[in-house]
Every structure is written in structure tokens, then in C-alpha cells.
């Protein structure tokens, strides 16, 4: 399994931003230059990028189709993108707009039967299942939903295995406690998932600080790592990340 580095851009109101642990009230804005940033990713040698529509994640209705089309028209980047998937037509529209993979998050937890059907319809290579997780005091990884304010009945392990049995190829897993914190990825969690889900490319997301974190994720069996805040703040250079 090849390891993919995904430089990431989160977009809100047309601007490149980062939220702290998913909190819309804790936003840092980095500029309104999403397209030039994506073009710089491509020029540096990235083959993929991760693009998130934060407005749609909150309100539904993917708004980044024009940006997505510009990125794919002016670079050779493959784009993994998500935000606001509420139904089948949303997935189809994002793929039609140029997405190589559509990320499905909260719906994958709330309506697994529907998302399992999409895996069969669209193909496992065109969907990334995204499961945000938080570890309970009992050590069990659970799946918060509705803005991380409620918790699903099913555990991370149970749902991930269900998707894997249905053919899932790409799993993006974020340890909520580390999202935007630059505290290092949860390597123990990713090693567990890589062992639990053979054949699934697990993407480490949340907390990546430097090249050592990328190497650790790779060594743990991950299929990729999503790079957000560390890149935006210059703590990690993309060429260095790509050479890990």
C-alpha cells in the first residue's frame, strides 16, 4: 500500500481557515488564496489534496464546486473533498465537479445503510469514510455526532469493521482531542486500526506536527496522513513531508 500525503485546505466564507477541535467559534483565518495554495501543493509535487467545505458541513449544500473545478483544471492534483453530504445527489455532484474521492462523515455514522449502498453504487475508490472519534474513560473509541455533542450507539471498531466488510478502501479517522492542537497524531489508535482493517488505507488526521509524525504514521501501517495547521503555519514544509 502506497502512503499518500494529503495537504489540506478547510474553506469557510471563501477563506482558508482552521478550527480548533472543530469549534466554529475558534477559527484562525489564513487568507483568501485557496487556489494559489492548491497550485503550490501541485508545484511542490503533491499528487493529492484534501479540501473541506466548512460552510456546507454546517448547513449542507456543497459550495466549493467552482474552486474544485479550478483546481482540477489548472493542476494534476487529485482532490479528496467533503462537507455537507446529505444524500446521494450530493455525492454525484461532487464527483461530477471533479472530485476523485468524496468524504462522507456524519452521515456515515448516522445512516450507515445508505452509505453502504453508495459504496456499492459509486465504488470504494471514490468514497472516503470519515469517522471522528473520542476515547472514553473505559478506553473504548466512540463516535460523537451532531457537532460532537452526542455519541452514537455503535463504537469506532464496530462501524469501521462493518464498512470494511462491505468493501471500504479509504478510512479517514480523526482523534477529536488532537484536531488542530499540533500535539502529534494518535499513533496507537492508527496502529490499532491498521491491524483491525487489513487492506484499508487508514488516513491519520489531527495533530501532525512534523516529518517525524508522518514517518510514525507510516510505520504504524497508515495509508496516508492529512496535513493542515502545521503546513499553514510553516512548521512543516510540504516537500519535506512528501519525502518521508
C-alpha positions as CSV (number, residue, x, y, z in Angstrom):
1,X,0.0,0.0,0.0
2,X,1.5,3.3,-1.0
3,X,1.5,6.2,1.5
4,X,-0.2,9.4,0.4
5,X,0.4,12.8,1.9
6,X,-2.7,15.0,1.7
7,X,-2.1,18.7,2.2
8,X,-5.4,20.1,3.4
9,X,-7.4,23.3,2.9
10,X,-10.5,24.0,5.0
11,X,-12.7,26.7,3.5
12,X,-15.2,28.9,5.2
13,X,-16.8,32.0,3.6
14,X,-14.2,31.7,0.8
15,X,-11.3,31.8,3.1
16,X,-8.7,29.3,4.1
17,X,-9.2,28.7,7.8
18,X,-8.6,26.2,10.6
19,X,-10.9,25.4,13.5
20,X,-9.7,24.3,16.9
21,X,-11.2,20.8,17.7
22,X,-14.0,21.5,15.2
23,X,-15.3,24.6,17.0
24,X,-16.5,27.3,14.6
25,X,-16.1,29.9,17.3
26,X,-12.3,29.0,17.5
27,X,-11.3,29.9,14.0
28,X,-7.9,31.1,12.6
29,X,-8.0,32.7,9.1
30,X,-5.0,32.3,6.8
31,X,-6.2,34.2,3.7
32,X,-8.5,34.0,0.7
33,X,-5.9,32.4,-1.6
34,X,-7.2,28.8,-1.8
35,X,-6.5,28.3,-5.5
36,X,-2.9,29.6,-5.4
37,X,-2.2,27.4,-2.3
38,X,-3.5,24.3,-4.2
39,X,-1.4,25.2,-7.2
40,X,1.6,25.4,-4.9
41,X,0.8,22.0,-3.5
42,X,0.9,20.6,-7.0
43,X,4.1,22.5,-7.9
44,X,5.8,21.0,-4.9
45,X,5.0,17.5,-6.0
46,X,1.8,16.5,-4.2
47,X,-0.5,14.2,-6.1
48,X,-3.5,14.5,-3.8
49,X,-5.1,17.2,-1.6
50,X,-7.8,17.3,1.0
51,X,-10.5,20.0,0.6
52,X,-13.2,20.7,3.2
53,X,-16.3,22.9,2.8
54,X,-16.9,24.1,6.4
55,X,-20.0,26.1,5.4
56,X,-21.6,23.0,3.9
57,X,-20.5,20.8,6.8
58,X,-22.7,23.1,9.0
59,X,-25.6,23.9,6.7
60,X,-25.5,21.4,3.9
61,X,-25.1,22.1,0.2
62,X,-21.6,21.8,-1.1
63,X,-20.3,25.3,-2.2
64,X,-16.8,24.5,-3.4
65,X,-17.6,23.1,-6.9
66,X,-16.2,26.2,-8.7
67,X,-13.0,26.0,-6.7
68,X,-12.7,22.3,-7.2
69,X,-13.1,22.7,-10.9
70,X,-10.4,25.4,-11.0
71,X,-8.0,23.2,-9.1
72,X,-8.5,20.2,-11.3
73,X,-8.4,22.4,-14.5
74,X,-5.1,24.1,-13.5
75,X,-3.2,21.2,-11.7
76,X,-2.9,17.5,-11.9
77,X,-4.0,17.2,-8.3
78,X,-6.5,14.5,-7.3
79,X,-8.9,16.0,-4.8
80,X,-10.5,14.3,-1.8
81,X,-13.3,16.6,-0.7
82,X,-16.2,16.7,1.7
83,X,-18.6,18.8,3.6
84,X,-22.4,18.8,3.5
85,X,-23.1,15.4,2.1
86,X,-26.8,14.8,2.9
87,X,-27.8,12.5,0.1
88,X,-26.8,10.5,-2.9
89,X,-27.1,13.5,-5.3
90,X,-24.5,15.4,-3.2
91,X,-22.0,12.6,-3.8
92,X,-22.8,12.5,-7.6
93,X,-22.5,16.3,-7.9
94,X,-19.1,16.4,-6.2
95,X,-17.8,13.6,-8.4
96,X,-19.2,15.4,-11.4
97,X,-17.4,18.6,-10.4
98,X,-14.1,16.8,-10.4
99,X,-13.6,15.1,-7.0
100,X,-11.5,12.0,-7.1
101,X,-13.0,10.9,-3.8
102,X,-15.9,12.2,-1.7
103,X,-15.5,12.3,2.0
104,X,-18.6,11.1,4.0
105,X,-18.5,11.9,7.7
106,X,-21.5,12.3,10.0
107,X,-23.9,10.6,7.6
108,X,-21.6,7.5,7.7
109,X,-22.3,7.3,11.4
110,X,-26.0,8.3,11.4
111,X,-27.2,6.4,8.3
112,X,-24.7,3.6,7.6
113,X,-27.2,1.6,5.5
114,X,-27.4,4.5,3.0
115,X,-23.7,5.0,2.8
116,X,-23.1,1.2,2.4
117,X,-25.3,1.4,-0.6
118,X,-23.2,4.2,-2.0
119,X,-20.0,2.1,-1.6
120,X,-21.6,-0.4,-3.9
121,X,-23.0,2.1,-6.3
122,X,-20.1,4.6,-6.7
123,X,-17.2,2.2,-5.9
124,X,-15.0,2.0,-2.9
125,X,-12.2,4.0,-4.6
126,X,-14.4,7.1,-4.9
127,X,-15.5,7.3,-1.3
128,X,-13.6,8.1,1.9
129,X,-15.4,7.2,5.1
130,X,-14.6,9.7,7.8
131,X,-15.1,8.7,11.4
132,X,-14.3,11.3,14.0
133,X,-13.6,9.6,17.3
134,X,-13.1,10.3,21.0
135,X,-11.8,7.8,23.6
136,X,-14.0,7.2,26.6
137,X,-12.7,6.7,30.1
138,X,-13.2,3.0,29.6
139,X,-10.7,3.0,26.7
140,X,-13.4,2.5,24.1
141,X,-13.3,4.7,21.0
142,X,-16.8,6.1,20.4
143,X,-18.3,8.3,17.6
144,X,-19.6,11.7,18.6
145,X,-22.2,13.2,16.2
146,X,-24.2,16.4,15.8
147,X,-21.2,18.7,16.2
148,X,-19.6,16.2,18.5
149,X,-22.3,16.9,21.1
150,X,-23.9,13.5,21.1
151,X,-22.5,9.9,20.8
152,X,-23.6,7.2,18.5
153,X,-24.5,3.8,19.9
154,X,-22.0,2.0,17.7
155,X,-18.3,2.1,18.5
156,X,-15.5,3.0,16.1
157,X,-14.3,-0.6,15.9
158,X,-17.8,-2.0,15.2
159,X,-18.6,0.6,12.5
160,X,-15.2,0.5,10.8
161,X,-15.3,-3.3,10.5
162,X,-18.8,-3.1,9.1
163,X,-17.7,-0.8,6.3
164,X,-14.5,-2.8,5.7
165,X,-16.6,-5.9,5.3
166,X,-18.7,-4.0,2.7
167,X,-15.5,-3.1,0.7
168,X,-14.4,0.2,2.1
169,X,-10.9,1.1,0.9
170,X,-10.3,4.5,2.5
171,X,-10.9,5.5,6.1
172,X,-10.1,9.0,7.4
173,X,-10.0,8.9,11.2
174,X,-9.6,12.0,13.4
175,X,-8.9,11.8,17.1
176,X,-11.0,14.8,18.1
177,X,-8.9,15.6,21.1
178,X,-5.9,16.3,18.8
179,X,-7.6,18.1,16.0
180,X,-5.8,21.4,15.3
181,X,-3.8,21.0,18.5
182,X,-0.3,20.3,17.0
183,X,0.1,17.7,19.7
184,X,1.1,14.8,17.5
185,X,-1.2,12.2,15.9
186,X,-2.5,9.3,18.0
187,X,-0.2,6.6,16.6
188,X,-1.5,4.0,19.0
189,X,-5.0,4.5,17.5
190,X,-3.8,4.3,13.9
191,X,-1.7,1.2,14.6
192,X,-4.8,-0.4,16.1
193,X,-7.0,0.5,13.0
194,X,-4.3,-0.7,10.5
195,X,-4.2,-4.1,12.3
196,X,-8.0,-4.3,12.6
197,X,-8.7,-3.3,9.0
198,X,-6.2,-5.1,6.7
199,X,-6.5,-3.8,3.1
200,X,-8.0,-0.5,4.2
201,X,-5.9,2.7,3.7
202,X,-6.2,4.5,7.0
203,X,-5.6,8.2,6.9
204,X,-4.1,9.8,10.0
205,X,-5.8,13.1,10.7
206,X,-5.3,15.5,13.6
207,X,-2.2,16.6,15.4
208,X,0.5,16.1,12.7
209,X,3.4,18.5,13.6
210,X,6.5,17.4,11.6
211,X,8.1,14.9,9.4
212,X,8.7,12.5,12.4
213,X,4.9,12.3,12.9
214,X,4.5,11.4,9.2
215,X,7.1,8.7,9.5
216,X,5.5,7.4,12.6
217,X,2.1,7.2,10.9
218,X,3.7,5.4,8.0
219,X,5.4,2.9,10.3
220,X,2.1,2.3,12.1
221,X,0.6,1.0,8.9
222,X,-1.3,4.1,7.8
223,X,-2.0,4.6,4.1
224,X,-1.7,8.4,4.4
225,X,-1.7,11.5,6.5
226,X,-3.7,14.7,6.3
227,X,-1.6,17.9,6.9
228,X,-3.4,21.0,7.9
229,X,-2.3,23.5,10.5
230,X,1.4,22.5,10.5
231,X,1.6,23.3,6.8
232,X,-0.4,26.5,7.1
233,X,1.8,27.8,9.9
234,X,5.1,26.8,8.2
235,X,6.0,24.3,10.9
236,X,6.3,21.6,8.3
237,X,7.3,22.1,4.6
238,X,5.4,20.1,2.1
239,X,8.5,18.9,0.2
240,X,9.8,17.6,3.5
241,X,6.6,15.8,4.1
242,X,6.5,14.3,0.6
243,X,10.0,12.9,1.0
244,X,9.2,10.9,4.2
